[in-house]
Amino acid sequence: MNSPLSSPLSSLTRRRDARTGRCSSWDQRGRNQDYWTIPAGESRVLADIEGPGQLTHIWMTQFCRKQLGPGLLAPEDTAGTAPVLEIHNALGLNWEEPDPDYYRKVLLRITWDDQEAPSVLVPLGDFFGVGHSMPNSYASALFTVSAKPEESLIFGGSAALNCWAPMPFAKRALVEIVNENDLPLAQYFYIDYELFREPLGEDTVYFHASWVREQRCEGWGPDLQTNSPETNIAHLSDEGNFVVLETQGAGHYVGCNLSVHHRQGSWWGEGDDMIFIDDDTWPPSLHGTGTEDYFNHAWGMQKNAYPYHGTIVHESDVPGYSVTYRQHIVDPVRFSRRIKVSIEHGHANHLADDWAATAYWYQTLPSPRLTIAPVQDRLPTRSAAETPPAAVAPPAALSEEVEANRQAYAERTQEYLERLAARTRDRAARSQQESAGNTAHAADLRRRFQ
């Protein structure tokens, strides 16, 4: 008998025959090194779970640090400590900085039911709403980001990332991190899930997410002021629009986040959203009135973060940059055969800004074959003020003492980097073992819950 309760939390009042489990980065030796090290160019299986079941929650935090010099803290001396080295480089104990672009260099990859291709393939940061590799705290129905003030609105800042989108699977869930950086990644994570005894219903649709980017949208008038009479031309098609999502199958679109780097210095969001469904030609089933309107704002974007829409990075926070989101939770956009979601970049596509979007949707299997741009084409656009200065070469003529000390420094740096690499290899090997431990633990839970 169905419950008469209709509250969004009414499921908490009914018992469900399920078993809850977790795969995480906990130190399986019982110590306090509760993160995995994923070397450059490698991937790790975070969770490999036999169905039927569903993922209920993903939490992650991570860091990726460039070593600028040897410092005075030997790698061996900090091998058994928590990695909280919040020590200013000026003190000389360490000399490092976060990789500002690593959120775009690392991928989250999720594959359902032994398909050949993943159903989720998105840069790690963008999946959770960290656009431009620039975190800022916000809270929505499906995602949250929590960042300390000193880590907010800077490239590569640290943050806690959460996703509560339900992700069912009939046979198997495979969750992986792919590190396409040239630096090792340190990754903390929880993958929380439920196991079911009974098969999923025939009407089950599967979670998907993809990422697209145009570093310079093809605009016909980026030199023309937005909202000027000269840009007010007729555009009765979706030709040239930025395409957020295009897929075939049956399911429903549940939203996106959009990261824009605006180059003109006026207003970037005058373009209409257009959503074509199934047999649409023109006009589409859903035609909007402006980019800010699609994201449920008006007269530009406002600095807010609501359950179903909001702004994560506002232009007034970091001039030229914005990140916004829209989640169709109570108003999913349903399709039976195909869907195409697009937005004009400026009215009639006259602007040539940098746009990147993560789309979220549920659909039947098989999944579309997702692709992702190579690392170099994913890196955030930087304004001149944010470009680091080039290194300055020392004078050609140096005293003997200066020359000797520079040589000693180079040798100490080399030795330090070799010892650091050895520590990384040791931690990487342990993460491989703990990945196997997670898989074995999940298999044991499944065996005991049939």
C-alpha positions in Angstrom: 0.0 0.0 0.0 1.4 3.4 -1.0 1.9 5.9 1.8 -0.5 8.9 1.7 2.4 11.2 2.7 3.7 13.5 0.0 6.5 15.4 1.7 9.9 15.3 0.0 11.1 13.6 3.2 8.3 11.1 3.4 10.6 8.2 2.4 12.2 8.6 5.8 8.9 7.4 7.4 8.9 4.0 5.5 11.1 1.0 6.1 13.0 -0.1 3.0 14.6 -3.5 2.5 18.1 -2.3 1.6 21.6 -2.5 3.0 23.8 0.6 3.2 27.5 0.5 2.5 30.5 2.8 1.8 33.7 2.8 -0.2 36.2 5.4 1.0 39.8 6.4 1.2 40.1 5.5 4.9 43.6 4.2 5.9 43.1 0.5 6.0 46.1 0.1 8.2 44.1 1.9 10.9 46.4 4.9 10.8 45.6 8.5 9.8 46.8 8.7 6.2 43.2 8.7 5.0 43.8 9.8 1.4 45.0 8.1 -1.7 47.8 9.2 -3.9 47.1 8.9 -7.7 50.3 9.4 -9.7 50.4 11.5 -12.9 48.8 9.8 -15.8 47.1 7.1 -13.7 43.6 6.2 -12.6 42.1 4.5 -9.5 38.9 2.6 -8.9 37.2 4.3 -6.0 34.3 1.9 -6.0 33.3 -1.3 -7.8 29.9 -2.5 -6.5 27.7 -5.3 -7.6 24.0 -4.5 -8.0 21.2 -4.1 -7.8 21.6 -0.9 -5.8 22.2 2.9 -6.1 24.8 5.4 -5.1 23.3 7.9 -2.7 26.1 10.3 -1.8 29.6 11.2 -3.0 31.9 13.4 -0.9 35.4 14.4 -2.0 38.2 16.7 -1.1 41.7 16.7 -2.6 44.8 18.6 -3.2 47.4 18.8 -5.9 50.6 20.7 -5.1 53.5 21.9 -7.3 56.9 21.6 -5.6 58.8 24.9 -6.2 61.8 24.0 -4.1 63.1 21.6 -1.5 62.2 23.5 1.7 63.5 22.2 5.1 60.9 19.5 5.8 62.2 16.2 4.6 59.5 14.0 2.8 60.2 11.1 5.1 59.6 13.3 8.2 56.0 14.2 7.0 55.2 10.8 5.6 53.2 9.8 8.7 51.5 13.1 9.4 48.2 14.6 8.2 48.9 16.7 5.0 47.9 20.0 6.6 51.0 22.0 5.8 49.4 25.5 6.0 52.8 27.1 6.4 53.7 30.2 4.5 56.5 29.6 2.0 58.4 32.6 3.4 59.2 30.6 6.6 61.3 28.2 4.5 59.9 25.0 5.9 58.2 24.1 2.6 58.0 25.7 -0.8 55.0 24.6 -2.8 51.8 25.9 -4.2 48.5 24.4 -5.4 48.3 23.5 -9.1 45.7 26.2 -10.2 44.2 24.0 -13.0 44.0 20.6 -11.5 40.2 20.6 -11.1 40.1 20.5 -14.9 43.0 18.0 -15.4 41.3 15.3 -13.3 38.3 13.4 -14.5 35.4 11.7 -12.7 34.4 8.6 -14.7 31.4 6.4 -13.8 30.2 3.3 -15.7 27.0 1.5 -15.2 26.3 -2.2 -15.7 29.5 -3.2 -17.6 28.9 -0.9 -20.5 31.8 -0.3 -22.8 31.6 3.5 -22.3 31.1 5.6 -19.2 27.8 7.4 -18.4 29.6 10.1 -16.4 32.8 11.7 -17.9 33.4 15.2 -16.5 36.3 17.2 -15.1 36.3 16.7 -11.3 35.7 20.3 -10.4 33.0 21.0 -13.0 31.0 18.0 -12.0 30.4 19.5 -8.5 30.1 23.1 -9.7 33.8 24.2 -9.4 33.9 26.1 -12.7 37.1 27.6 -14.0 38.9 25.5 -11.4 37.8 28.2 -8.9 35.8 26.9 -5.9 33.3 28.9 -4.0 30.8 27.8 -1.3 27.2 27.2 -2.4 24.3 24.8 -1.7 21.8 23.3 -4.1 19.5 20.3 -4.1 22.0 18.0 -5.8 25.4 19.5 -5.1 27.2 21.6 -2.5 30.7 23.0 -2.3 32.2 24.2 1.0 35.4 26.2 0.9 37.2 28.3 3.5 37.3 32.0 2.7 41.0 32.0 2.0 40.6 29.1 -0.4 37.5 30.6 -2.2 37.5 32.3 -5.6 41.1 31.4 -6.4 42.4 29.0 -9.0 43.1 25.6 -7.4 41.7 26.4 -3.9 40.8 23.5 -1.7 37.2 22.6 -1.0 34.8 19.9 0.1 32.6 18.6 -2.7 29.2 16.8 -2.3 26.7 15.2 -4.6 23.4 13.7 -3.6 22.0 12.8 -7.0 20.6 9.2 -6.8 22.4 6.9 -9.2 20.8 3.5 -9.6 22.5 0.5 -11.2 21.2 -3.0 -12.0 24.4 -5.0 -12.3 27.5 -2.9 -11.4 28.7 0.5 -10.5 32.3 1.4 -11.4 33.5 4.8 -10.1 37.0 6.0 -11.1 39.3 9.0 -10.8 41.5 9.7 -13.8 44.5 11.9 -13.2 45.5 13.4 -16.5 47.8 15.9 -14.7 51.6 15.7 -14.7 51.5 15.9 -10.9 50.2 13.4 -8.4 46.8 13.9 -6.9 45.9 13.3 -3.2 42.3 12.2 -3.0 39.9 11.8 0.0 36.5 10.4 -0.8 33.3 8.7 0.4 31.1 6.7 -2.1 27.9 5.9 -0.1 25.5 3.4 -1.6 22.5 1.1 -1.0 22.1 -2.6 -2.0 18.7 -4.0 -2.9 17.5 -7.7 -3.0 15.0 -7.2 -5.8 15.8 -6.1 -9.3 15.3 -2.5 -10.3 12.0 -1.6 -11.9 11.7 -1.6 -15.7 11.0 2.1 -15.6 14.5 2.9 -14.1 16.6 5.4 -15.8 20.3 6.0 -15.2 22.2 9.1 -14.1 24.5 10.7 -16.8 26.7 13.7 -16.9 28.9 15.2 -19.7 31.0 18.3 -20.2 31.4 20.5 -23.2 33.4 23.7 -23.9 34.0 26.3 -26.5 37.1 28.3 -25.6 36.0 31.0 -28.1 32.4 30.7 -29.2 32.0 31.8 -32.8 30.5 35.2 -32.5 29.8 37.4 -35.4 30.0 40.7 -33.5 32.1 40.5 -30.3 33.1 44.1 -30.8 29.5 45.3 -30.8 28.0 46.3 -27.4 25.4 43.9 -26.0 21.8 45.2 -26.3 22.8 47.7 -29.0 20.5 48.2 -31.9 23.0 46.7 -34.2 22.9 43.3 -32.4 19.1 43.1 -32.5 18.7 40.9 -35.5 16.3 38.0 -36.1 17.6 34.5 -35.1 14.9 31.9 -35.8 16.9 28.8 -35.4 19.4 27.2 -33.0 22.2 27.5 -35.6 25.5 28.5 -33.9 24.1 28.1 -30.3 26.3 26.7 -27.6 25.1 23.1 -27.1 24.8 22.0 -23.5 23.5 18.5 -24.2 22.4 16.5 -27.2 21.5 12.8 -26.7 19.2 10.1 -28.0 17.2 7.8 -25.8 14.3 8.2 -23.3 14.6 10.0 -20.0 14.7 13.5 -18.5 17.2 16.4 -18.4 17.7 17.6 -14.8 19.9 20.7 -15.4 23.4 22.0 -15.9 26.1 24.4 -14.6 27.6 27.0 -16.9 31.0 28.6 -16.6 31.6 31.7 -18.7 34.7 33.9 -19.1 33.4 37.1 -20.6 35.9 39.0 -22.7 33.9 42.1 -23.8 33.3 43.7 -20.4 29.6 44.4 -20.8 26.9 41.7 -20.3 27.3 38.2 -21.6 23.9 36.6 -20.9 21.5 38.1 -23.4 21.1 34.8 -25.3 18.0 32.6 -25.3 17.8 29.0 -24.2 16.3 26.5 -26.7 15.3 22.9 -25.9 14.3 20.6 -28.7 12.5 17.4 -27.8 11.8 14.3 -30.0 10.1 15.5 -33.3 10.6 19.3 -32.8 11.7 21.3 -35.8 10.9 25.0 -35.2 10.0 26.4 -32.7 11.4 24.1 -30.0 9.2 22.8 -27.2 10.9 25.2 -24.8 12.2 28.6 -25.9 13.4 31.1 -23.3 13.9 34.8 -23.1 17.5 35.2 -21.9 20.3 33.3 -20.3 19.7 34.8 -16.9 16.0 34.0 -17.2 16.8 30.3 -17.9 18.9 30.3 -14.6 15.8 31.9 -12.9 17.5 35.3 -12.4 16.5 38.6 -13.9 18.3 41.8 -15.0 21.6 39.9 -14.8 22.7 37.3 -12.3 22.3 37.8 -8.6 24.6 36.6 -5.8 22.5 33.7 -4.4 22.4 29.9 -4.2 19.0 28.4 -4.0 18.0 24.7 -4.1 17.2 24.7 -7.8 19.1 27.6 -9.2 21.8 30.1 -8.3 25.2 31.7 -8.9 28.4 30.1 -7.6 30.8 32.7 -8.9 29.5 36.2 -9.7 31.1 38.8 -11.9 31.4 41.1 -9.0 33.4 38.4 -7.1 36.0 37.9 -10.0 35.5 40.3 -12.9 35.0 38.5 -16.2 34.1 35.2 -14.6 30.8 33.6 -13.7 29.4 30.1 -12.8 25.7 29.6 -12.6 23.4 26.5 -12.2 19.9 25.4 -12.9 18.5 22.1 -11.6 15.2 20.7 -12.9 14.3 18.7 -9.9 10.6 19.3 -9.6 10.3 20.3 -13.3 12.4 17.7 -15.2 12.5 18.1 -19.0 11.2 14.8 -20.4 12.0 13.2 -23.7 11.2 10.0 -25.4 13.6 9.8 -28.3 16.0 12.7 -28.3 16.8 16.0 -26.6 19.0 19.0 -27.6 19.6 21.8 -25.1 21.3 24.9 -26.4 21.8 28.6 -25.5 22.7 31.6 -27.6 26.0 33.2 -26.7 24.8 36.8 -26.8 21.7 37.6 -28.7 21.8 35.8 -32.1 25.3 34.5 -31.0 27.2 37.7 -31.5 29.6 37.2 -28.6 32.8 35.2 -28.6 33.3 34.2 -25.0 34.6 31.1 -23.3 31.7 28.8 -22.3 31.9 25.4 -20.6 28.9 23.4 -19.2 28.2 20.3 -17.3 24.9 18.7 -18.2 23.0 16.2 -15.9 20.3 13.9 -17.1 18.7 10.4 -16.6 18.1 8.1 -19.5 17.7 4.5 -20.5 20.8 2.4 -21.4 22.8 2.0 -23.6 24.5 5.3 -22.8 25.6 7.7 -25.5 29.3 7.5 -26.2 30.7 10.4 -24.3 33.9 12.2 -25.3 36.1 14.7 -23.4 38.5 17.3 -24.7 42.2 16.8 -24.2 43.8 18.4 -21.1 45.2 21.4 -22.9 41.8 22.3 -24.2 40.2 22.0 -20.8 42.4 24.5 -18.9 40.7 27.7 -17.6 41.2 30.9 -19.4 43.3 33.4 -17.5 43.1 37.2 -17.7 46.4 39.0 -17.9 46.3 39.9 -14.2 46.1 36.2 -13.2 49.0 35.0 -15.5 52.0 34.2 -13.3 55.2 36.2 -14.2 57.9 34.5 -16.1 61.0 33.4 -14.1 64.0 35.9 -14.3 67.4 34.4 -15.1 70.3 35.2 -12.7 73.1 37.6 -13.8 75.7 36.0 -16.1 78.6 36.9 -13.8 78.4 35.4 -10.3 80.9 35.2 -7.5 82.4 31.8 -6.6 80.4 31.6 -3.4 77.2 32.4 -5.1 78.0 29.9 -7.9 78.8 27.2 -5.3 75.6 27.9 -3.3 73.4 27.8 -6.4 75.0 24.5 -7.3 74.4 23.2 -3.8 70.8 24.3 -4.0 70.3 22.5 -7.3 71.7 19.3 -5.9 69.6 19.6 -2.7 66.5 20.2 -4.9 67.2 17.1 -7.0 67.7 15.0 -3.9 64.5 16.3 -2.4 62.5 15.6 -5.5 63.8 12.0 -5.7 62.9 11.4 -2.1 59.5 13.0 -2.6 59.0 10.7 -5.7 59.8 7.7 -3.6 57.2 8.7 -1.0 54.7 9.2 -3.8 55.4 5.7 -5.2 54.9 4.2 -1.8 51.6 5.9 -1.3 50.4 5.1 -4.8 51.1 1.4 -4.3 49.1 1.6 -1.0 46.2 3.2 -2.8 46.2 0.3 -5.3 45.9 -2.1 -2.4 43.2 -0.1 -0.7 41.3 0.1 -4.0 41.3 -3.7 -4.1 40.3 -3.7 -0.4 37.3 -1.5 -1.2 36.2 -3.8 -4.0 36.5 -6.9 -1.7 34.6 -5.2 1.1 31.7 -4.2 -1.3 31.7 -7.8 -2.6 31.4 -9.2 0.9 28.5 -6.8 1.7 26.8 -8.0 -1.5 27.4 -11.7 -0.5 25.8 -11.2 2.9 22.8 -9.3 1.6 21.1 -11.4 -1.0 
